[in-house]
Every structure is written in structure tokens, then in C-alpha cells.
Amino acid sequence: MKKVKMLLVLGGLIVFSLLPALGVQATPSLTSGYQDKVVFHTPSHIAKWNKSTLKGLDPHVLVAFIGLMLLIIPGTFLYRVRKNRPKGKENEANVDVANEGIKKQIILNKIRQLEEQFSQGKINQEKYTETLISYKSLLKKMEEERG
């Protein structure tokens, strides 16, 4: 928040330091007012501006300053949000890959245990074939999901 305030102050200083270079009086006199150099604005519009407290300023410079602030403030906010965003999505992707590797290793270990049990005669041919097919289908499904 301090940096945003500092940006606002600096922006204001820059704009108001440029006013004399642009031919705009920094302190309005009683006789001064905005005169439209190009006949674009209606006389009533210019009269309203000349009655306001900002009559010594060129309204176009003021609009440019407000426009800059409308760009700088949200831009700063978005920058900070993105900069301070936790790296969760990157970590989640790494965790998913690691989890897939772990799952694959577990399934391969289960297949080895199944083969050992079958070779020792602890399970019959039917159960061995059924379980082996299910483990292989899980591995195949994981490979398809991974792409």
C-alpha cells in the first residue's frame, strides 16, 4: 500500500511539474480560464469548467493523469497478486507426477508379490490370472491418463 501511495504522489508530482512546460498555469488567476484552442467543446461546457476550482488547469492534462492512475493502480495490484501467488500449481503438478510414479511402483511390487505367491503355490491359477489382469489394466489406465 505504501508503494501505491508513493506511485500516486510521484505521478502527481510528474504531471504537475510538466504543467508549466505544457503552458498551463499551476496557480489560477482570477482572469484565467480554459480557452478551447479547437472548437470542439460547447461554450456551456467550457463555462462550467471555468467556474470550477480547477479552472487554471488544462482539463486534458487532468484526464490524462486520471487515465494513467487508472492504469497504474490496477496494474500494480495485479503485479503484486501474481508475484505473491503461491507456487501451488507447479508443486501440484510435481506431486501428481511423483504420486503416479509411486502408484506405478506399488502396482509393480504387487505384481511381483503375486508372482511369488503363485510360484510358491499359495494361490491358484484362476486367482493369479484374474489379479494379474486387473493390475495390468491399472498400469495401462495410468499410462493412458499420463498421455
C-alpha positions in Angstrom: 0.0 0.0 0.0 2.9 2.4 0.7 4.3 1.8 -2.8 0.9 2.6 -4.3 0.7 5.8 -2.4 4.2 6.6 -3.4 3.3 6.0 -7.1 0.3 8.3 -6.8 2.4 11.1 -5.2 5.2 10.6 -7.8 2.7 10.6 -10.6 1.1 13.7 -9.3 4.5 15.4 -9.0 5.4 14.4 -12.5 2.2 15.7 -14.0 2.1 18.9 -12.1 5.8 19.5 -12.8 5.0 19.2 -16.5 2.2 21.7 -16.4 4.3 24.8 -16.9 6.1 23.1 -19.8 2.7 22.4 -21.4 1.7 26.1 -21.0 -0.7 25.5 -18.1 -0.7 27.8 -15.1 -0.1 26.0 -11.8 -1.9 28.7 -9.8 -5.0 30.0 -11.5 -5.6 33.7 -11.6 -9.0 35.3 -11.4 -8.9 36.2 -15.1 -7.6 32.9 -16.4 -9.7 30.1 -17.6 -9.6 27.4 -20.1 -9.9 28.5 -23.7 -10.6 25.8 -26.2 -8.0 26.1 -28.9 -10.0 23.9 -31.3 -13.7 24.5 -31.4 -14.8 21.1 -30.1 -16.4 21.7 -26.7 -19.6 23.6 -26.3 -19.4 27.1 -24.8 -21.6 25.9 -21.8 -19.1 23.1 -21.2 -16.2 25.5 -21.2 -18.1 27.9 -18.9 -18.8 25.1 -16.4 -15.1 24.3 -16.3 -14.1 27.9 -15.9 -16.4 28.2 -12.9 -14.9 25.2 -11.2 -12.0 25.3 -8.8 -9.8 23.6 -11.4 -10.1 26.4 -13.9 -6.4 27.0 -14.1 -5.6 23.5 -15.3 -5.9 22.2 -18.7 -8.7 19.6 -18.5 -6.9 17.3 -21.0 -3.9 17.0 -18.7 -6.1 16.2 -15.8 -7.9 13.5 -17.8 -4.5 12.1 -18.9 -3.4 12.0 -15.2 -6.6 10.2 -14.1 -6.2 7.8 -17.0 -2.6 7.0 -16.0 -3.7 6.4 -12.4 -6.5 4.1 -13.7 -3.8 2.0 -15.4 -1.1 2.2 -12.8 -3.1 1.3 -9.7 -4.8 -1.9 -11.0 -1.6 -2.8 -12.8 0.4 -2.6 -9.6 -2.3 -4.6 -7.8 -2.3 -7.4 -10.4 1.5 -7.5 -10.4 1.7 -7.9 -6.7 -1.0 -10.6 -6.7 0.8 -12.6 -9.4 4.2 -12.1 -7.8 3.0 -13.2 -4.4 0.9 -16.1 -5.8 2.0 -19.4 -4.1 3.7 -21.8 -6.4 1.0 -24.4 -5.6 0.0 -25.3 -9.1 3.6 -26.0 -10.1 4.0 -28.1 -6.9 0.7 -29.9 -7.5 1.9 -31.0 -11.0 5.2 -32.3 -9.5 3.3 -34.1 -6.7 0.9 -35.6 -9.3 3.9 -37.0 -11.3 5.5 -38.2 -8.1 2.3 -39.9 -7.0 1.9 -41.6 -10.3 5.5 -42.9 -10.0 4.8 -44.2 -6.5 1.5 -45.8 -7.6 3.2 -47.5 -10.5 5.9 -48.8 -8.2 3.3 -50.1 -5.8 1.4 -51.9 -8.6 4.7 -53.4 -9.9 5.6 -54.6 -6.4 2.1 -56.1 -6.1 2.6 -58.0 -9.4 6.0 -59.3 -8.1 4.4 -60.5 -4.9 1.6 -62.1 -6.8 4.1 -64.0 -9.0 6.0 -65.1 -5.8 2.7 -66.3 -4.2 1.8 -68.2 -7.4 5.2 -69.8 -7.8 5.1 -70.9 -4.1 1.6 -72.4 -4.7 -0.2 -70.1 -2.2 -2.8 -69.0 -4.9 -4.4 -70.9 -7.7 -4.1 -70.2 -11.5 -7.5 -68.6 -11.8 -7.0 -66.1 -9.0 -3.4 -65.4 -10.3 -4.7 -64.7 -13.8 -7.6 -62.5 -12.6 -5.5 -60.4 -10.3 -2.6 -60.1 -12.8 -5.1 -58.8 -15.5 -6.5 -56.2 -13.1 -3.0 -54.9 -12.1 -2.0 -54.7 -15.8 -5.2 -52.9 -16.6 -4.5 -50.4 -13.8 -1.0 -49.8 -15.2 -2.4 -49.4 -18.7 -5.0 -46.9 -17.5 -2.3 -44.9 -15.7 -0.2 -44.7 -18.9 -3.2 -43.6 -20.9 -4.1 -40.8 -18.4 -0.5 -39.6 -18.4 -0.6 -39.3 -22.1 
